[in-house]
Amino acid sequence: MKKLILLFAIIFAHNCYAQTIVKDANGNYSQVQKAKEEPIKTGNTYTDSKGIKYPIYKSARGKLFVIKTSKNTGNQYKMYIN
């Protein structure tokens, strides 16, 4: 009996966190993914302490940031502005 209850609990927990799957016109199933929203340019610029100007972007949640490049690795990262 305990094993049966545990089995139902595992199945229920799995269904709660399952991803959304839809059936298309051909009868095939596919997974639905959220579209990633692109940042919006505000038209303003941010000038750092070295005098370099960066365009300011606005995220989907309304936070402002600039995209900087790391001097050591060359990777781009977001620096959020208060």
Stockholm file with secondary structure:
# STOCKHOLM 1.0

chainA/1-82         MKKLILLFAIIFAHNCYAQTIVKDANGNYSQVQKAKEEPIKTGNTYTDSKGIKYPIYKSARGKLFVIKTSKNTGNQYKMYIN
#=GR chainA/1-82 SS CHHHHHHHHHHHHHHHTCCCEEECTTSCEEECCCCCCCCEEEEEEEECTTSCEEEEEECTTSCEEEEEECTTTCCEEEEECC
#=GC SS_cons        CHHHHHHHHHHHHHHHTCCCEEECTTSCEEECCCCCCCCEEEEEEEECTTSCEEEEEECTTSCEEEEEECTTTCCEEEEECC
//
